[in-house]
């Protein structure tokens, strides 16, 4: 009806003056009335069909129209700024693994500039990795996760490890003879595997203490370090452990032995402990820093011990000698968790992962493909 009224008004306003006078209003002629009725019917038909035409158009678009990409897909960097890496392993020349946040595992072959990601099958933070060879490795992390591979990381399987009802973070793993490895962590966790990481058993009962690291030397002597300066020693390959008198109150975070029985342990507040008798006795060294130290390793090529820690700190020295300290970079101060000497340089991971050329040398953080 509204359509007919509008049409009538239009025709009335556009009608010639000859058809109307002031005394006689305009009246539609028969032909005009028929035209109005026809147009009204057509208008109502169009209004009735319009919704169905709209729906049909949507269906046709959904079935036959395919969106076209406007550009190439943006791939996230292999190593992002938010990534953190906690452990590294160098099992063979030119082969390296690093592990870290959200279950990220990266492997590089043919040097340290060709990283690619491996599927871990977990989102838990991985705290450390150790390897027997370029094919066999084991990684540990939060919530008691244990992963192992026997094909260079093409596949990672979940190991069967005992769990505590209280806390289960595993902080470090060390490999020994073929297929043997030890893992340490919260609630006194000291776990051992003899089959390459598939099954694990407790080597000590649970206790309210976190172990941070352990190291065995070639003579079958091992030393554990952990919270509040706690240390324990084994002389029978880990079958039994005895407590050592604490030398410091600060928590110890890492330990390493050289083949000749010399050892160094480091910890919070810059603590450095040294031993010359396979870990039977320990002496506090005069540390050049008060920053927390998180890892230590023996660098046979450089002939010194190397420790790394908070705010990009490094410390080098010799048992019975002086110790020096500094930062790996003047432009950044990342916390550093693991340092692995390689070919005159050092692979370091932490809040950043990169290659350090040693005291006085440069620091090159890795990005995608090492660029």
Helices and strands as residue ranges (DSSP letters): H 2-14, G 17-19, H 30-64, E 85-92, E 95-100, G 101-103, E 105-109, E 115-118, E 126-131, E 137-141, G 142-144, E 146-149, E 157-158, E 170-175, E 181-185, E 189-193, E 201-202, E 211-216, E 222-226, G 227-229, E 231-234, E 242-244, E 252-257, E 263-267, G 268-270, E 272-275, E 283-284, E 293-299, E 304-309, G 310-312, E 313-317, E 323-327, E 336-342, E 345-350, E 353-356, E 363-365, G 368-370
